[in-house]
């Protein structure tokens, strides 16, 4: 009997916390279909906010730019991190442990400080508001996350298999491409998804890097809701929730979530 | 003898040659890291210590002597501390449930990860709507509270921050709890400890790392938070990050803004050092 009560208590506590975590997301999805906008209960179901979203060229442009930036960032960050983790897993390297931690430093610096630092730096280089500047910022920001995921997988690789490839006559590059990388393929796919989402959703640091023609979707929404709240944002929100959820589910099919997060 | 010298030579070659190639592989990341992180952040912080071409602490003196800045720093600490306590307790609770009491750990972790990976701006937008007048939350709470409008208050900021930081706490704690050897707890139970005693004397001290690492992470994230206070707190409840942001518009204030950024980093590190020391003595003394 007391076991039953205990079980019910645990389930309701866990359910309550999950409800809290999902509450803002559910509300956004609900509003996106509500013909009365923010007024509850809804009098029906509508797609008018989605239509108004599709007619807003600033939102569409920002969305497409963010998708492109996310892909670019993943395509540059991952090779950098993969190469570095091949080097970093070698424990004979002097200061290896130290180096590993140094690369995690950007995680400790507040995003506002990172953004501000890049703003000043880029203005001296003439990169303010440029797409290249945003990509540079995102590479720096996503590297520590990707490094945690990929280095952990790289350290788990059985080096005797690579030695065997060497003995059979494969060169270093061949061994890396045909033996090592296929073994950590799940981590690479998950890392790519992780980097994409981090770039796609970053707002605080990106706020400092955007210019008039280079506004990303989170920054566009941020600026939008700073001035007025409009159910169109809920429609965009529902689409973004779908994008993030799909990428996460795809990552989870190849890799367990616990490993991606790197904790 | 010949075998041993061969092995020695091989090891020597792998150390010398291996290290050199390791360094070459690391080079691109080291360059990117230096150019995109070390130089810009170094430049920014050096600005905090320079005024009119001379090295000085004038910017910091101005921060410490201006009541407005002091209030903002204190508010940031207060909000972050409250967020950390709420997040640590509820995050630990949920992580414990996921690891020891649920039947589908993987699915639940996936759900937590989804909430963490959705655009923060969208989540905050959800809260803005929830806290506005005439919102669904006001309708639900109307029988109990007669004016539920907490938008632009510290409470709203804390709620937004707890939602933002909870997944981090949960992941850290799940990682630590999953590594605890369950046979220890079973042994304690066999020896007559109640479930709660076993938790208090065994599981909690063994998961001390989760409390320290998770709590520090949550606190640091809250201290530097920008979007939640900006959209949920309004103009009257600014935190440090928002103040830095609003100073940047005027390039004459960049020195103060840089000094505030540095102050943020140092204050966070200082409080965390005390937090780690306190938690370690409080819980660590009871370690089995």
Interface residues (C-beta under 8 A of the other chain):
Chain A: X10 X13 X14 X17 X18 X20 X21 X22 X23 X24 X25 X26 X27 X28 X30 X31 X38 X39 X40 X79 X80 X81 X83 X84 X86 X87 X88 X90 X92 X93 X94 X99 X102 X103 X105 X106 X108 X109 X110 X111 X112 X113 X114 X116 X117 X118 X119 X120 X121 X136 X137 X139 X140 X143 X172 X197 X200 X201 X203 X204 X207 X208 X217 X218 X221 X222 X225 X226 X229 X233 X234 X236 X237 X240 X241 X244 X245 X247 X248 X249 X252 X256 X257 X258 X260 X261 X263
Chain B: X14 X15 X18 X19 X21 X22 X23 X24 X25 X26 X28 X29 X30 X32 X33 X36 X37 X39 X40 X41 X43 X44 X47 X90 X93 X94 X97 X98 X101 X102 X106 X108 X109 X110 X111 X112 X113 X114 X115 X117 X118 X119 X120 X121 X122 X123 X124 X125 X126 X127 X128 X129 X130 X132 X134 X135 X136 X139 X162 X163 X166 X167 X171 X172 X174 X175 X178 X220 X223 X224 X226 X227 X230 X231 X241 X244 X245 X248 X254 X257 X258 X261 X264 X265
